[in-house]
Amino acid sequence: MSRIPRNKNKGRQTQGANSLGRQVAPHGGSAPEVDTLVQQRIEAYQGPLPPTEMLEWYEQRISDAPERFLKMVENQAAHRIMMERFVSQWDIWLALVGQLCTVAIVLAFLAAATVIIVVNHASTPSVIGGSVLGGLDLVGLASLLITREVRKGRSNREE
């Protein structure tokens, strides 16, 4: 691979290389023109291991390179499996805690509504207030479950 000579006086093209890679003489004098060709090759591969030719190239330079590549891929796969297991267990735990908190809140509101109705059963506003509190509690719980199922359905369709 050849390189284009660098221009040391940036901004002025009195010496060095111009944008085409041709040699320019100082003060516009005549100098032999030098054309430079730059060649670049880019290789790409997909997957955890490089292609066989590249593994052979590495093995010529480092005798245990293929084994080291395989060990690296195995370690990465084991790490990924462990992280996925951790994330799925964490998601299950969060869902369980969320459900327990929801049940606790619903039961607390139902208990409060029951106490309001039972303690002041002779007073019409207390009965109405307790009934409204209990009804809102149940409506809120139902709407939470319905929106959760709708979200689940949307996410399943998007996948």
Secondary structure, 3 states (H helix, E strand, C coil): CCCCCCCCCCCCCCCCECCCCCECCHHHCCCCCCCCCCCCCCCCCCCCCCCHHHHHHHHHHCCCHHHHHHHHHHHHHHHHHHHHHHHHHHHHHHHHHHHHHHHHHHHHHHHHHHHHHHHCCCCHHHHHHHHHHHHHHHHHHHHHHHHHHHHHHHHHHHC
